[in-house]
Amino acid sequence: MSEFLSDRNMSWAHGDDVSDPELVVEAAGRVCYMSFGDKQYRKTTQEYISNILHQGHDSVLEHASFTILVDGLTRALSHQLVRHRIGFAYSQLSQQYHDESDAEFAQPSGLDENPELKEQWLQWCAATRSMHDSLRNANLKGSAFVHLNAKEQQRHSRSMARSVLPNATCTTIMITGNARAWRHLISVRGDIAGDIEMREYCISIYQLLLSVSPSLFSGFEISEDALGRYVRVNSQ
């Protein structure tokens, strides 16, 4: 960028208290109008990005990407997240290649208020683990699968075992998304009333992204209702 500006006898004044993603977005926007040097009307990065968001010129936000390693979310939530394809890339823990014998199950919200149901759920978890281990250690002798080599037999046994793993199974996923995609996810998923795990996820993502690039993730607010906290687009 410095070489580009120098070749054209232009300059770009910006502060040192902004993140690289914020500078990338500002640079992309300024290139569209060559608003450098004496054409640099809005002087600070914060002012420039705020105006971009206000005007709805979100395309330049796609130049800034953030990669987040998310651990402990449920497979149910991950199935919802991967529907958001535009602007995102996902790499998730495989239940076929990873031994899930010690997999954890996340208790859904609301069970603590109903001890009887919670006890049934815990019993179901124990039965599910037992069935998973039985399938995982199944003897394949006498079947067509006996002809598989050791690696493929292991793959098949884990495939059988994962068939009983529930949506409550915890997983790990690496997610890369551009700033525009992350903002869209937070805005459409952050305040869904009946999806507590999604609300908690969006709050965590929002707080993390806000801490590293506050200018790119302004315009949201965390509120609270009877079900707990949620994040939404700032109404002001």
Summary of the structure (lengths in Angstrom):
residues: 236
radius of gyration: 24.1
end to end distance: 35.8
largest distance: 81.0
contacts: 637
relative contact order: 0.16
helix: 50%
strand: 16%
